[in-house]
């Protein structure tokens, strides 16, 4: 199933990636990596509640998996839990300070960014 998932990923068929990893976790419910990949596919499909459940299962099986903090942050951000997302993004950046994608997501959901008004142009005299 993982091979099918990789091919589907290469073809940008996230729906098939999700399907393949659903089958993989059916075959081996203790495969933490498959649970993580399933969560990532579900998040890419906008299924954030399901992704959160799959990621919780992955975290229970492989608690230190790289990318876990970012993915949980993305899920939390997408579900409107900005404070939790910010904390997770910060934790992720402590381990991966060069990660610009996470830095951009952190900035986009930070309260200072959200409350900063857009400057109004002054009329010319």
VMD Tcl script that draws the C-alpha trace (Angstrom):
set ca {
  {0.00 0.00 0.00}
  {2.86 2.38 0.74}
  {4.14 1.92 -2.83}
  {0.73 2.80 -4.24}
  {0.62 5.83 -1.94}
  {4.03 7.01 -3.20}
  {2.94 6.66 -6.83}
  {-0.31 8.50 -6.08}
  {1.70 11.23 -4.32}
  {3.92 11.58 -7.37}
  {0.79 11.92 -9.54}
  {-0.61 14.51 -7.08}
  {-3.62 12.28 -6.41}
  {-4.06 13.03 -2.73}
  {-7.39 11.21 -2.70}
  {-5.57 8.00 -3.68}
  {-2.83 8.69 -1.14}
  {-5.49 8.86 1.56}
  {-7.14 5.66 0.28}
  {-3.83 3.77 0.22}
  {-2.89 4.80 3.76}
  {-6.39 3.95 5.00}
  {-5.79 0.44 3.65}
  {-2.29 0.37 5.16}
  {-3.55 1.18 8.67}
  {-6.32 -1.39 8.22}
  {-3.61 -3.98 7.56}
  {-1.34 -2.82 10.39}
  {-2.96 -0.54 12.96}
  {0.39 -0.15 14.76}
  {2.17 1.43 11.78}
  {2.85 4.93 13.09}
  {4.32 6.18 9.82}
  {1.23 5.16 7.85}
  {-0.97 6.94 10.40}
  {1.19 10.06 10.01}
  {1.03 9.94 6.20}
  {-2.74 9.38 6.38}
  {-3.06 12.46 8.60}
  {-1.01 14.52 6.16}
  {-3.15 13.40 3.21}
  {-6.35 14.13 5.11}
  {-5.08 17.60 6.00}
  {-4.20 18.27 2.35}
  {-7.78 17.29 1.47}
  {-9.16 19.69 4.09}
  {-10.36 16.88 6.37}
  {-8.85 18.45 9.47}
  {-10.96 16.71 12.12}
  {-10.06 13.31 10.64}
  {-6.45 14.39 10.23}
  {-6.30 15.30 13.91}
  {-7.53 11.84 14.90}
  {-5.07 10.10 12.58}
  {-2.21 12.27 13.83}
  {-3.12 11.50 17.46}
  {-2.84 7.80 16.62}
  {0.51 8.38 14.88}
  {1.81 10.39 17.85}
  {0.86 7.63 20.26}
  {2.85 5.14 18.19}
  {5.82 7.35 17.20}
  {5.88 10.38 19.52}
  {9.06 11.99 18.19}
  {8.38 11.79 14.46}
  {9.82 14.78 12.56}
  {7.11 17.00 11.10}
  {4.56 16.08 13.73}
  {4.60 19.49 15.43}
  {4.16 21.29 12.11}
  {1.30 19.04 10.99}
  {-0.50 19.38 14.33}
  {-0.01 23.14 14.12}
  {-1.49 23.23 10.62}
  {-4.46 21.14 11.76}
  {-5.03 23.36 14.82}
  {-4.70 26.53 12.74}
  {-7.20 25.21 10.21}
  {-9.66 24.37 12.99}
  {-9.40 27.90 14.41}
  {-7.21 26.96 17.37}
  {-4.62 29.66 16.68}
  {-3.04 29.75 20.15}
  {-2.32 26.02 20.02}
  {-1.02 26.34 16.46}
  {1.31 29.19 17.41}
  {2.79 27.18 20.28}
  {3.33 24.14 18.04}
  {4.88 26.22 15.25}
  {7.27 27.80 17.76}
  {8.24 24.39 19.12}
  {8.82 23.17 15.57}
  {10.98 26.20 14.75}
  {13.16 25.58 17.81}
  {14.12 22.26 16.21}
  {14.11 23.52 12.60}
  {14.97 27.24 12.66}
  {15.49 27.46 8.88}
  {11.96 26.22 8.06}
  {10.48 29.19 6.20}
  {7.12 27.52 5.54}
  {6.50 27.15 9.27}
  {7.75 30.67 9.91}
  {5.23 32.05 7.36}
  {2.38 30.04 8.91}
  {3.38 31.30 12.36}
  {3.34 34.90 11.18}
  {0.01 34.46 9.39}
  {-1.80 33.21 12.50}
  {-0.08 35.42 15.08}
  {-2.41 37.96 16.73}
  {-0.05 40.87 16.01}
  {-0.25 40.11 12.29}
  {-4.01 39.70 12.30}
  {-4.64 42.95 14.19}
  {-2.20 45.11 12.25}
  {-4.27 47.49 10.16}
  {-3.46 47.98 6.52}
  {-2.05 51.50 6.02}
  {-4.44 53.86 4.30}
  {-2.84 55.92 1.56}
  {-2.91 59.65 2.22}
  {-4.43 61.88 -0.43}
  {-1.91 63.95 -2.31}
  {-2.34 67.69 -2.12}
}
mol new
graphics top color blue
foreach p $ca { graphics top sphere $p radius 0.5 }
foreach p [lrange $ca 0 end-1] q [lrange $ca 1 end] { graphics top cylinder $p $q radius 0.2 }
display resetview
